[in-house]
Amino acid sequence: MRVRGVRVAGLMAAVLVLAGCGTPGSFVDVLDAALDSGVVDVGAVAAGSPGEVGGPVAPGAEAAATGSAATTLRTLPVKGRAPKTGYARDQFGRTWADIDRDGCDQRNQVLARDMDRETFKAGTRNCVVLTGSLRDTYTGTTIAFTRGQGTSEKVQIDHVVALSDAWQKGAQQLDAATRERIGNDPLNLIAVDGPTNGRKSDGDAATWLPPDSRYRCAYVARQVAVKKKYRLWVTAAERDAIDRVLGSCPGRAVTTDADAAKPAITLR
């Protein structure tokens, strides 16, 4: 694994104020600008405490499932969608926290994992991704990525199980540390085409699937893994939609934490 370093502690409140309620991509643009300006201490590795993300597994989380995705799907509780009342992005903790404590934030780590031919900003211990080429799993296209104002949003990091969806299907009952894991777990994150990610919004499998049908089995297998890991439930419509997809790939294995260390394209 490449050694990378970045610390964003103390910056996030200011970034959120600056980003406000802008268009998709505004947050990453502001974060990029902060990195360029030196406000973020790149290369510094924060020493986490047990209560932070990266500490012991919090109650409500468990190891990722093993076996077939279809079998694991049948173990998920089926319930109605709970009210969205109380949901906010910050209910899932720090955005792009360094959960594995290797000194690199999750956004850059996922970009580096999922892209080819990436280059890094000097002095960041191969953390801050400047350029790269993404073979997008959602659309089947190849996207040239350049970090910066107006370009970073072309490649976004998608929560495979959208955080709003997680909130309405059990996450609001979990403690804050576990929710922060859901928001930053590599199992739940992939780099994708930005506009397509925007169209997905917070949809579940009953309302949205990747346009490229070749990735749908891998996509729902990953959703099943995340929901199993964090003890979230599915609606009946969502379960049926996932089951239909898995019907075309009955032997599909559920995605594991080990798989999450590999580029998303390899799991097609």
KOLDOKE-303436 format. One line per 2 residues: their letters; for each residue x, y, z of C-alpha. Coordinates in Angstrom, 3 decimals, m for minus. Each point is the difference from the previous one (the first is absolute). Example, Ala and Ser with C-alpha at 12.3 -4.5 7.8 and 13.67 -1.06 7.14 Angstrom:
% residues 2
AS	12.300:m4.500:7.800; 1.370:3.440:m0.660
//
This chain:
% residues 268
MR	0.000:0.000:0.000; 1.255:3.434:m0.872
VR	0.852:2.257:2.904; m1.947:3.204:m0.094
GV	m0.541:2.859:2.420; m2.636:2.653:0.543
RV	m1.799:1.468:2.981; m3.197:2.010:m0.316
AG	m0.925:0.318:3.670; m1.144:3.498:0.859
LM	m0.649:0.903:m3.628; m3.343:m1.632:m0.651
AA	m2.240:2.601:1.653; 1.628:2.781:m1.997
VL	m0.270:m2.016:m3.222; m3.666:m0.677:0.558
VL	m0.660:3.694:0.621; 1.825:0.906:m3.187
AG	m1.664:m2.722:m2.040; m3.437:0.854:1.350
CG	m2.824:m1.550:m1.961; 1.691:0.257:m3.361
TP	m0.265:m2.249:m2.998; 1.407:m3.548:0.009
GS	3.769:0.213:0.096; 0.140:3.262:1.938
FV	1.225:m1.749:3.126; 2.865:m1.760:m1.755
DV	0.993:3.212:m1.756; 0.236:1.854:3.308
LD	1.926:m2.871:1.534; 2.391:m0.030:m2.951
AA	0.535:3.729:0.365; 0.750:m0.440:3.689
LD	2.521:m2.712:m0.779; 1.686:2.209:m2.578
SG	0.132:2.921:2.412; 1.678:m2.047:2.698
VV	m2.853:0.401:2.497; m0.077:m3.794:0.196
DV	3.136:m1.482:1.523; 0.862:m2.551:m2.663
GA	2.424:m2.656:1.117; m0.924:0.181:3.669
VA	m1.482:m3.146:1.479; m2.411:0.474:2.861
AG	0.209:m2.418:2.909; m3.580:m1.192:0.463
SP	m1.624:m0.979:3.233; m2.201:m3.059:0.545
GE	m3.101:2.154:m0.298; 0.937:1.256:m3.462
VG	m0.636:m1.685:m3.326; 2.777:m2.535:m0.396
GP	m0.248:m1.146:3.608; m1.665:m3.198:1.187
VA	m3.094:m1.098:m1.867; m2.966:1.817:1.471
PG	m3.192:m1.765:1.064; m2.284:m0.575:m2.983
AE	2.786:m0.843:m2.459; 1.320:m3.437:m0.814
AA	2.347:m1.628:m2.482; m1.171:0.009:m3.597
AT	m2.045:m3.011:m1.041; 1.400:m2.952:m1.894
GS	m1.682:m2.391:m2.434; m2.397:0.800:m2.804
AA	m1.725:3.336:m0.264; m3.345:m1.719:m0.572
TT	0.334:m2.011:3.199; 1.095:3.053:1.980
LR	m2.918:2.019:m1.391; m2.402:m2.502:1.535
TL	1.473:0.683:3.443; m0.732:3.740:m0.119
PV	m3.062:1.234:1.889; m2.818:1.253:m2.218
KG	m1.793:3.070:1.348; m1.610:3.191:m1.178
RA	2.038:3.145:m0.462; 0.239:2.031:3.216
PK	m0.596:3.780:m0.090; 2.896:2.130:m1.202
TG	m0.535:2.295:2.991; 3.277:1.088:1.565
YA	2.192:m0.984:m2.931; 3.004:2.180:m0.779
RD	3.326:m0.829:m1.606; 1.824:0.737:3.251
QF	m1.939:m2.810:1.684; 2.617:m2.180:m1.720
GR	2.945:1.823:1.506; 2.997:1.601:m1.620
TW	m0.053:0.038:m3.794; 2.790:m2.170:m1.384
AD	1.508:m0.933:3.348; 3.177:m2.096:0.049
ID	m1.554:m3.178:1.383; 3.009:m2.253:m0.551
RD	2.391:2.569:1.507; 2.485:m0.200:m2.849
GC	0.112:3.789:m0.196; m2.125:0.383:m3.142
DQ	m3.625:1.134:m0.125; m2.601:m2.320:m1.495
RN	m0.796:2.117:m3.046; 3.570:m0.028:m1.263
QV	0.454:m3.621:1.007; m2.990:m1.109:m2.061
LA	1.084:2.127:m2.967; 3.416:m1.669:0.095
RD	m1.539:m3.453:0.403; m2.433:0.280:m2.896
MD	1.975:2.018:m2.573; 2.886:m0.872:m2.309
RE	3.112:2.045:m0.786; m0.586:2.316:2.930
TF	2.446:2.710:0.993; 0.342:1.526:3.445
KA	0.714:3.409:1.423; 3.605:0.319:1.120
GT	0.590:m0.185:3.723; m3.220:m1.923:0.772
RN	1.559:m3.462:0.292; m1.956:m1.131:m3.061
CV	m3.328:1.024:1.501; m1.486:2.989:m1.813
VL	m0.979:m1.138:m3.505; 0.626:2.596:m2.701
TG	m0.876:m1.902:m3.183; m1.090:m3.437:m1.071
SL	m2.187:m2.051:m2.284; m3.196:m1.585:1.298
RD	m1.618:m2.961:m1.719; m3.423:0.817:1.335
TY	m1.989:m3.016:1.140; m3.356:1.795:m0.131
TG	0.141:1.102:m3.631; 2.712:m2.148:m1.565
TT	1.838:3.105:m1.184; 3.516:1.235:0.705
IA	0.308:3.380:1.710; 3.118:2.159:0.172
FT	0.285:1.471:3.486; 1.776:3.248:0.873
RG	m0.228:1.349:3.510; m1.054:3.631:0.249
QG	m2.779:2.549:m0.067; m2.634:m1.013:m2.522
TS	1.635:m3.374:m0.821; 0.074:m2.028:3.216
EK	m3.736:m0.635:m0.123; 0.325:m1.985:m3.248
VQ	0.984:m2.917:2.214; m1.893:m0.304:3.282
ID	0.106:m2.506:2.826; m3.320:m1.795:0.267
HV	m1.400:m1.611:3.123; m1.241:m3.275:m1.473
VA	m2.595:m0.079:2.764; m0.995:3.656:0.065
LS	0.272:1.549:3.446; m3.586:1.223:m0.056
DA	m1.114:m3.508:m0.910; 2.100:m1.434:2.824
WQ	m1.521:2.511:2.419; m3.521:m1.096:m0.910
KG	0.856:m3.704:0.248; 1.605:m0.353:3.386
AQ	2.982:2.346:0.233; m1.827:2.549:2.131
QL	m0.066:m2.665:2.712; 3.788:m0.448:m0.098
DA	2.546:1.977:1.990; 1.921:2.891:m1.535
AT	3.263:m1.923:m0.389; m1.682:m2.759:m1.998
RE	m1.780:2.485:m2.241; 3.352:1.670:m0.676
RI	1.298:m3.349:m1.134; m2.901:m0.410:m2.407
GN	0.816:3.395:m1.482; 3.700:m0.805:m0.488
DP	0.234:m3.769:m0.409; 1.792:m0.944:m3.275
LN	m2.562:m2.784:m0.368; m2.650:2.698:m0.442
LI	2.027:2.358:m2.213; 0.844:m0.026:m3.707
AV	1.234:2.666:m2.398; m2.533:0.615:m2.769
DG	m1.177:2.402:m2.672; m1.174:3.146:1.798
PT	m3.187:0.784:m1.964; m1.136:m3.627:0.231
NG	0.580:0.056:3.738; m2.161:3.117:0.187
RK	m2.822:m1.748:m1.839; 0.174:m2.932:2.435
SD	m0.481:2.393:2.931; m1.042:m2.096:3.015
GD	m1.759:m2.715:m1.970; 0.050:m3.653:0.997
AA	0.005:m2.951:m2.412; m3.764:0.269:m0.462
TW	0.327:3.495:m1.478; 3.494:0.116:m1.536
LP	2.547:m2.376:m1.506; 3.204:0.780:m1.942
PD	m0.712:0.755:m3.676; 2.683:m2.517:m1.004
SR	m1.775:m3.291:0.679; 3.334:m1.855:0.151
YR	0.670:1.524:3.415; m3.387:m0.571:1.560
CA	0.811:m3.364:1.598; 3.125:1.419:1.644
YV	m1.913:3.116:1.034; m2.829:m1.758:1.816
AR	2.407:m2.553:1.512; 1.835:2.937:1.527
QV	m3.236:1.516:1.311; m0.922:m3.310:1.615
AV	3.439:m0.184:1.628; m0.274:3.506:1.463
KK	m3.496:m0.605:1.336; 1.063:m3.282:1.564
KY	3.127:1.493:1.535; m1.858:2.861:1.658
RL	m3.233:m1.875:0.768; m2.147:2.135:m2.266
WV	m3.225:m1.193:m1.541; m1.541:m0.008:m3.472
TA	m3.515:0.784:m1.125; m1.992:m2.697:m1.776
AE	0.314:1.866:m3.311; 3.742:0.390:0.490
RD	0.444:m3.685:0.864; m1.959:m1.041:m3.081
AI	2.032:2.315:m2.238; 3.291:m1.370:1.328
DR	m1.290:m3.556:m0.332; m0.896:0.603:m3.652
VL	3.504:1.261:m0.747; 1.638:m2.906:1.823
GS	m2.206:m2.382:m1.972; 2.282:0.695:m2.967
CP	3.102:m0.871:2.072; m1.141:m2.555:2.614
GR	3.535:m0.914:1.016; 1.040:3.582:0.693
AV	1.969:0.230:3.225; m0.852:2.727:2.472
TT	2.628:2.747:m0.042; 2.516:m0.270:2.855
DA	2.241:2.461:1.801; 2.929:m1.570:m1.881
DA	m1.768:0.721:m3.299; m0.385:3.624:1.090
AK	3.772:0.412:m0.177; m0.118:m0.745:m3.753
PA	m0.992:2.398:m2.802; m3.766:m0.096:m0.513
IT	0.417:m0.859:m3.699; 1.639:m3.328:0.874
LR	m3.178:m1.137:1.760; m2.149:0.322:m3.114
//
